Amino acid sequence: MSSVLTIAGFDPSSGAGVTADLMVFAAHRLFGTACITSLTVQSTLGVAASHPVAAETIRATLDHLVADLPPSGIKLGMLADASAVAAVADFLLDLQSQHPNIPIILDPVLRSSSGRELLDPDGLALLRSRLLPLVTCITPNLDELAALTCLPVTVRADMSHAAQRLQATCPNLTILVTGGHLDPPDDLLLTPDGQPHWLPGQHIASRSTHGTGCALSSALLSRLVLGDSPLAAAQSAKHYVAQAIRSAISIGQGKGPLNHLWPLQ
C-alpha cells in the first residue's frame, strides 16, 4: 500500500486539516501519515484561535516520518507562519534531491471560511518565493489566487488571466482553480503545457461544505499517486468532493463536514 503525507493544521472537528486529509487518503485506499503545523480551536461554527507548531518540531517530525515511511506523494495545507513555510521548503528541497518526481500538492490555506487569517504576510511572501517553485500542483480558490497574483479574481475570465500569470512564474506548475463561488461553479485546470481545461460544476444545496478545498487537494494527490493524468485526477477529485457533499449527514450548528469515507460505504 502506498503511503502519502499531509503537512497541515489540526481541525478538532475533523472537517478539514490533517484529520480530513487522512480520511480522504483512506477513501482512496492509501495509507496516510501527517505532520501538524498548527493547532486550531474550531468547530463547525468557525475558527476561534490557532497556535502554530514550532518549526523545529515540524522539521523533526518530517525527517522521522520520511526515514521510516517514505511518501509516494505530499499534500501541503495550512502552514500558519513564515517559519513553518521555511521549514517545509527546506525539507522539500532535501527530499527532492533524492526523489525528484514525487507529486506535491499545495492547497494555499490563507484564511478560514469564517474569515480568520491562517497565514501571516511574511509566510505568504515565502510561500510565493520559496514554496511555489517546489510543488507540482496548486489548488487555490478565487481569493487565494488573487492573493498569490495580486490580481482581481472575481469572474470566470479573471481565473484564466490570473492562472496564466501565476504559471508564468513557475512554468512547470499545474494549477487547479476552484470556482465554487461562481455561477455555475466551474473549476479551471491549467496544465504545464499552458492548456486550459474547464471542469463543469453545479451548486449542491447543503450545509456540509466545511473543508471542500482540503478534500479536493487530497483527492487530487491520491489520484496522481494512483497513476492518473492531471486532467483525469482533477475530474476524479471533483467528482469525489461532489459525492462527499451529496452523501453527507448534517451535523453541528454551522458548516458541517463532508462524508469523506463515502467510497468505502
SEBAFI-885123 format. One record per residue (C-alpha): residue number from 1; residue in one letter; x, y, z. Coordinates in Angstrom, 2 decimals. Example, Ala and Ser with C-alpha at 12.3 -4.5 7.8 and 13.67 -1.06 7.14 Angstrom:
<atoms>
@nr 1 rest A X 12.30 Y -4.50 Z 7.80
@nr 2 rest S X 13.67 Y -1.06 Z 7.14
</atoms>
This chain:
<atoms>
@nr 1 rest M X 0.00 Y 0.00 Z 0.00
@nr 2 rest S X 1.35 Y 3.45 Z -0.95
@nr 3 rest S X 1.98 Y 5.97 Z 1.82
@nr 4 rest V X 1.02 Y 9.63 Z 1.39
@nr 5 rest L X 1.85 Y 12.54 Z 3.70
@nr 6 rest T X -0.21 Y 15.55 Z 4.70
@nr 7 rest I X 1.50 Y 18.62 Z 6.18
@nr 8 rest A X -1.31 Y 20.80 Z 7.50
@nr 9 rest G X -3.17 Y 22.15 Z 10.51
@nr 10 rest F X -5.25 Y 20.20 Z 13.02
@nr 11 rest D X -9.02 Y 20.77 Z 12.96
@nr 12 rest P X -10.53 Y 19.17 Z 16.10
@nr 13 rest S X -13.94 Y 18.98 Z 14.39
@nr 14 rest S X -12.38 Y 16.82 Z 11.62
@nr 15 rest G X -13.96 Y 18.79 Z 8.79
@nr 16 rest A X -10.62 Y 20.00 Z 7.41
@nr 17 rest G X -6.88 Y 19.76 Z 8.03
@nr 18 rest V X -4.94 Y 16.58 Z 8.69
@nr 19 rest T X -7.86 Y 14.60 Z 10.14
@nr 20 rest A X -9.91 Y 15.18 Z 6.99
@nr 21 rest D X -6.90 Y 14.52 Z 4.72
@nr 22 rest L X -6.31 Y 11.15 Z 6.36
@nr 23 rest M X -9.92 Y 10.16 Z 5.68
@nr 24 rest V X -9.59 Y 11.19 Z 2.03
@nr 25 rest F X -6.44 Y 9.07 Z 1.69
@nr 26 rest A X -8.21 Y 6.11 Z 3.33
@nr 27 rest A X -11.16 Y 6.51 Z 0.97
@nr 28 rest H X -8.70 Y 6.09 Z -1.90
@nr 29 rest R X -7.14 Y 3.06 Z -0.18
@nr 30 rest L X -3.88 Y 4.82 Z 0.57
@nr 31 rest F X -2.06 Y 4.91 Z 3.91
@nr 32 rest G X -1.83 Y 8.42 Z 5.28
@nr 33 rest T X 0.73 Y 9.99 Z 7.60
@nr 34 rest A X 0.58 Y 13.52 Z 8.99
@nr 35 rest C X 2.71 Y 16.40 Z 10.25
@nr 36 rest I X 0.69 Y 19.01 Z 12.15
@nr 37 rest T X 1.73 Y 22.63 Z 11.55
@nr 38 rest S X -0.80 Y 24.38 Z 13.77
@nr 39 rest L X -3.29 Y 23.53 Z 16.49
@nr 40 rest T X -6.59 Y 25.28 Z 15.93
@nr 41 rest V X -9.52 Y 25.95 Z 18.22
@nr 42 rest Q X -12.53 Y 25.45 Z 15.99
@nr 43 rest S X -15.81 Y 23.69 Z 15.34
@nr 44 rest T X -18.36 Y 23.76 Z 12.54
@nr 45 rest L X -19.05 Y 27.35 Z 13.62
@nr 46 rest G X -15.59 Y 28.58 Z 12.62
@nr 47 rest V X -12.00 Y 29.08 Z 13.81
@nr 48 rest A X -11.64 Y 30.77 Z 17.20
@nr 49 rest A X -7.85 Y 30.61 Z 17.50
@nr 50 rest S X -4.75 Y 28.98 Z 16.04
@nr 51 rest H X -1.42 Y 28.10 Z 17.64
@nr 52 rest P X 1.49 Y 27.38 Z 15.25
@nr 53 rest V X 3.75 Y 24.41 Z 15.95
@nr 54 rest A X 7.47 Y 25.26 Z 16.29
@nr 55 rest A X 9.40 Y 24.97 Z 13.02
@nr 56 rest E X 11.95 Y 22.70 Z 14.71
@nr 57 rest T X 9.18 Y 20.27 Z 15.68
@nr 58 rest I X 7.77 Y 20.32 Z 12.15
@nr 59 rest R X 11.15 Y 19.50 Z 10.60
@nr 60 rest A X 11.93 Y 16.78 Z 13.15
@nr 61 rest T X 8.53 Y 15.18 Z 12.54
@nr 62 rest L X 9.04 Y 15.22 Z 8.77
@nr 63 rest D X 12.55 Y 13.77 Z 8.98
@nr 64 rest H X 11.41 Y 10.92 Z 11.25
@nr 65 rest L X 8.38 Y 10.11 Z 9.09
@nr 66 rest V X 10.28 Y 10.07 Z 5.80
@nr 67 rest A X 13.08 Y 7.91 Z 7.22
@nr 68 rest D X 10.55 Y 5.25 Z 8.22
@nr 69 rest L X 7.55 Y 5.76 Z 5.90
@nr 70 rest P X 8.74 Y 7.44 Z 2.69
@nr 71 rest P X 5.71 Y 9.01 Z 0.98
@nr 72 rest S X 4.63 Y 8.48 Z -2.61
@nr 73 rest G X 3.06 Y 11.95 Z -2.55
@nr 74 rest I X 2.74 Y 15.01 Z -0.30
@nr 75 rest K X -0.13 Y 17.41 Z 0.34
@nr 76 rest L X 0.56 Y 20.83 Z 1.88
@nr 77 rest G X -2.25 Y 22.67 Z 3.62
@nr 78 rest M X -2.25 Y 25.28 Z 6.39
@nr 79 rest L X 1.32 Y 26.38 Z 7.18
@nr 80 rest A X 0.46 Y 29.15 Z 9.68
@nr 81 rest D X 3.60 Y 31.32 Z 9.63
@nr 82 rest A X 6.85 Y 32.11 Z 7.84
@nr 83 rest S X 8.98 Y 29.80 Z 9.99
@nr 84 rest A X 6.78 Y 26.83 Z 9.10
@nr 85 rest V X 6.89 Y 27.70 Z 5.39
@nr 86 rest A X 10.69 Y 27.90 Z 5.55
@nr 87 rest A X 10.97 Y 24.59 Z 7.39
@nr 88 rest V X 8.74 Y 22.83 Z 4.86
@nr 89 rest A X 10.60 Y 24.39 Z 1.91
@nr 90 rest D X 13.96 Y 23.22 Z 3.32
@nr 91 rest F X 12.52 Y 19.73 Z 3.84
@nr 92 rest L X 11.17 Y 19.54 Z 0.27
@nr 93 rest L X 14.49 Y 20.69 Z -1.19
@nr 94 rest D X 16.31 Y 17.91 Z 0.64
@nr 95 rest L X 13.66 Y 15.34 Z -0.30
@nr 96 rest Q X 13.62 Y 16.28 Z -3.98
@nr 97 rest S X 17.38 Y 15.91 Z -4.25
@nr 98 rest Q X 16.77 Y 12.17 Z -3.82
@nr 99 rest H X 13.17 Y 11.84 Z -5.08
@nr 100 rest P X 12.74 Y 14.47 Z -7.82
@nr 101 rest N X 9.46 Y 13.15 Z -9.26
@nr 102 rest I X 7.34 Y 12.92 Z -6.12
@nr 103 rest P X 4.00 Y 14.72 Z -6.62
@nr 104 rest I X 3.48 Y 17.63 Z -4.20
@nr 105 rest I X 0.11 Y 19.39 Z -4.00
@nr 106 rest L X -0.19 Y 22.80 Z -2.33
@nr 107 rest D X -3.58 Y 23.90 Z -1.03
@nr 108 rest P X -2.71 Y 27.53 Z -0.17
@nr 109 rest V X -4.77 Y 27.95 Z 3.01
@nr 110 rest L X -4.62 Y 31.69 Z 3.68
@nr 111 rest R X -7.77 Y 32.26 Z 5.71
@nr 112 rest S X -10.66 Y 30.24 Z 7.10
@nr 113 rest S X -14.13 Y 30.30 Z 5.60
@nr 114 rest S X -15.17 Y 32.31 Z 8.68
@nr 115 rest G X -12.61 Y 34.98 Z 7.75
@nr 116 rest R X -9.75 Y 34.31 Z 10.17
@nr 117 rest E X -6.22 Y 34.79 Z 8.77
@nr 118 rest L X -4.35 Y 31.46 Z 8.76
@nr 119 rest L X -1.04 Y 32.55 Z 7.18
@nr 120 rest D X 0.83 Y 35.73 Z 8.09
@nr 121 rest P X 2.09 Y 38.17 Z 5.39
@nr 122 rest D X 5.71 Y 37.05 Z 5.77
@nr 123 rest G X 4.56 Y 33.47 Z 5.33
@nr 124 rest L X 2.68 Y 34.37 Z 2.14
@nr 125 rest A X 5.78 Y 36.07 Z 0.73
@nr 126 rest L X 7.89 Y 32.97 Z 1.45
@nr 127 rest L X 5.20 Y 30.73 Z 0.01
@nr 128 rest R X 5.40 Y 32.67 Z -3.26
@nr 129 rest S X 9.19 Y 32.82 Z -3.45
@nr 130 rest R X 10.36 Y 29.51 Z -1.95
@nr 131 rest L X 7.49 Y 27.01 Z -1.89
@nr 132 rest L X 5.77 Y 27.51 Z -5.24
@nr 133 rest P X 8.84 Y 26.51 Z -7.29
@nr 134 rest L X 8.96 Y 23.19 Z -5.39
@nr 135 rest V X 5.39 Y 21.96 Z -5.85
@nr 136 rest T X 3.76 Y 20.00 Z -8.66
@nr 137 rest C X 0.29 Y 21.49 Z -8.40
@nr 138 rest I X -1.54 Y 24.25 Z -6.54
@nr 139 rest T X -5.29 Y 24.37 Z -5.82
@nr 140 rest P X -6.29 Y 27.97 Z -4.96
@nr 141 rest N X -9.83 Y 29.31 Z -4.74
@nr 142 rest L X -10.60 Y 32.71 Z -6.22
@nr 143 rest D X -9.48 Y 34.72 Z -3.17
@nr 144 rest E X -6.27 Y 32.71 Z -2.80
@nr 145 rest L X -5.43 Y 33.10 Z -6.49
@nr 146 rest A X -5.95 Y 36.84 Z -6.14
@nr 147 rest A X -3.62 Y 36.97 Z -3.12
@nr 148 rest L X -0.95 Y 34.96 Z -4.92
@nr 149 rest T X -1.01 Y 37.05 Z -8.09
@nr 150 rest C X -2.08 Y 40.48 Z -6.74
@nr 151 rest L X -4.76 Y 40.49 Z -9.45
@nr 152 rest P X -8.55 Y 40.78 Z -9.10
@nr 153 rest V X -10.20 Y 37.37 Z -9.47
@nr 154 rest T X -13.98 Y 37.65 Z -9.27
@nr 155 rest V X -15.34 Y 36.29 Z -12.57
@nr 156 rest R X -14.58 Y 33.39 Z -14.91
@nr 157 rest A X -12.34 Y 35.43 Z -17.24
@nr 158 rest D X -10.23 Y 36.56 Z -14.29
@nr 159 rest M X -9.45 Y 32.92 Z -13.44
@nr 160 rest S X -7.75 Y 32.27 Z -16.78
@nr 161 rest H X -5.75 Y 35.50 Z -16.74
@nr 162 rest A X -4.52 Y 35.10 Z -13.15
@nr 163 rest A X -3.74 Y 31.39 Z -13.55
@nr 164 rest Q X -1.64 Y 32.14 Z -16.64
@nr 165 rest R X 0.18 Y 34.90 Z -14.76
@nr 166 rest L X 0.92 Y 32.53 Z -11.87
@nr 167 rest Q X 2.11 Y 29.79 Z -14.21
@nr 168 rest A X 4.46 Y 32.25 Z -15.92
@nr 169 rest T X 6.38 Y 32.49 Z -12.64
@nr 170 rest C X 6.55 Y 28.66 Z -12.29
@nr 171 rest P X 6.42 Y 27.18 Z -15.81
@nr 172 rest N X 6.07 Y 23.52 Z -14.73
@nr 173 rest L X 3.23 Y 24.20 Z -12.31
@nr 174 rest T X -0.20 Y 22.61 Z -12.72
@nr 175 rest I X -2.93 Y 24.93 Z -11.42
@nr 176 rest L X -6.44 Y 23.86 Z -10.41
@nr 177 rest V X -8.53 Y 26.96 Z -9.61
@nr 178 rest T X -11.74 Y 26.18 Z -7.75
@nr 179 rest G X -14.73 Y 28.29 Z -8.77
@nr 180 rest G X -17.14 Y 27.28 Z -6.05
@nr 181 rest H X -18.47 Y 30.83 Z -5.64
@nr 182 rest L X -19.21 Y 31.27 Z -9.33
@nr 183 rest D X -22.48 Y 30.50 Z -11.10
@nr 184 rest P X -22.05 Y 27.86 Z -12.42
@nr 185 rest P X -19.25 Y 26.71 Z -10.08
@nr 186 rest D X -16.82 Y 25.58 Z -12.80
@nr 187 rest D X -13.17 Y 24.85 Z -11.98
@nr 188 rest L X -10.20 Y 25.63 Z -14.21
@nr 189 rest L X -7.26 Y 23.26 Z -14.70
@nr 190 rest L X -4.19 Y 24.79 Z -16.33
@nr 191 rest T X -1.65 Y 22.11 Z -17.23
@nr 192 rest P X 2.09 Y 22.80 Z -17.64
@nr 193 rest D X 1.70 Y 22.98 Z -21.42
@nr 194 rest G X -0.49 Y 26.06 Z -20.91
@nr 195 rest Q X -3.70 Y 24.30 Z -21.97
@nr 196 rest P X -6.84 Y 25.33 Z -20.05
@nr 197 rest H X -9.43 Y 22.70 Z -19.18
@nr 198 rest W X -12.77 Y 23.80 Z -17.74
@nr 199 rest L X -14.37 Y 21.30 Z -15.35
@nr 200 rest P X -18.12 Y 21.94 Z -15.21
@nr 201 rest G X -19.83 Y 22.01 Z -11.83
@nr 202 rest Q X -23.22 Y 22.55 Z -10.28
@nr 203 rest H X -24.33 Y 24.01 Z -6.97
@nr 204 rest I X -25.31 Y 21.44 Z -4.36
@nr 205 rest A X -27.68 Y 22.70 Z -1.66
@nr 206 rest S X -26.04 Y 21.58 Z 1.58
@nr 207 rest R X -24.69 Y 22.82 Z 4.92
@nr 208 rest S X -21.99 Y 20.12 Z 4.75
@nr 209 rest T X -19.34 Y 22.11 Z 2.91
@nr 210 rest H X -16.60 Y 22.63 Z 5.51
@nr 211 rest G X -13.19 Y 21.61 Z 4.17
@nr 212 rest T X -14.05 Y 21.19 Z 0.49
@nr 213 rest G X -10.68 Y 22.65 Z -0.53
@nr 214 rest C X -8.80 Y 20.25 Z 1.75
@nr 215 rest A X -10.74 Y 17.30 Z 0.38
@nr 216 rest L X -10.23 Y 18.33 Z -3.24
@nr 217 rest S X -6.45 Y 18.72 Z -2.93
@nr 218 rest S X -6.07 Y 15.45 Z -1.02
@nr 219 rest A X -8.24 Y 13.59 Z -3.54
@nr 220 rest L X -6.21 Y 15.12 Z -6.37
@nr 221 rest L X -2.97 Y 13.92 Z -4.78
@nr 222 rest S X -4.45 Y 10.45 Z -4.23
@nr 223 rest R X -5.43 Y 10.10 Z -7.88
@nr 224 rest L X -1.99 Y 11.28 Z -9.07
@nr 225 rest V X -0.29 Y 8.75 Z -6.79
@nr 226 rest L X -2.59 Y 6.07 Z -8.21
@nr 227 rest G X -1.40 Y 6.92 Z -11.72
@nr 228 rest D X -4.00 Y 9.30 Z -13.18
@nr 229 rest S X -3.04 Y 12.09 Z -15.57
@nr 230 rest P X -3.52 Y 15.64 Z -14.19
@nr 231 rest L X -6.81 Y 16.05 Z -16.10
@nr 232 rest A X -8.20 Y 12.67 Z -15.08
@nr 233 rest A X -7.07 Y 13.25 Z -11.48
@nr 234 rest A X -8.78 Y 16.65 Z -11.36
@nr 235 rest Q X -12.02 Y 15.25 Z -12.80
@nr 236 rest S X -12.00 Y 12.37 Z -10.34
@nr 237 rest A X -11.23 Y 14.66 Z -7.39
@nr 238 rest K X -14.08 Y 16.99 Z -8.32
@nr 239 rest H X -16.47 Y 14.02 Z -8.55
@nr 240 rest Y X -15.25 Y 12.71 Z -5.18
@nr 241 rest V X -15.94 Y 16.04 Z -3.43
@nr 242 rest A X -19.37 Y 16.42 Z -5.06
@nr 243 rest Q X -20.41 Y 12.97 Z -3.87
@nr 244 rest A X -18.95 Y 13.65 Z -0.41
@nr 245 rest I X -21.22 Y 16.71 Z -0.15
@nr 246 rest R X -24.30 Y 14.93 Z -1.54
@nr 247 rest S X -23.98 Y 11.96 Z 0.81
@nr 248 rest A X -23.08 Y 13.92 Z 3.96
@nr 249 rest I X -25.34 Y 13.83 Z 7.00
@nr 250 rest S X -25.79 Y 17.28 Z 8.52
@nr 251 rest I X -24.07 Y 17.57 Z 11.91
@nr 252 rest G X -23.03 Y 20.54 Z 14.01
@nr 253 rest Q X -24.56 Y 24.00 Z 14.18
@nr 254 rest G X -22.52 Y 25.57 Z 11.38
@nr 255 rest K X -20.92 Y 24.29 Z 8.17
@nr 256 rest G X -20.65 Y 20.58 Z 8.74
@nr 257 rest P X -18.08 Y 18.11 Z 7.39
@nr 258 rest L X -18.26 Y 16.17 Z 4.15
@nr 259 rest N X -18.79 Y 12.42 Z 4.05
@nr 260 rest H X -15.13 Y 11.75 Z 3.33
@nr 261 rest L X -15.47 Y 7.96 Z 3.50
@nr 262 rest W X -18.36 Y 7.55 Z 1.06
@nr 263 rest P X -16.40 Y 5.31 Z -1.38
@nr 264 rest L X -15.98 Y 2.74 Z 1.41
@nr 265 rest Q X -19.65 Y 2.65 Z 2.39
</atoms>
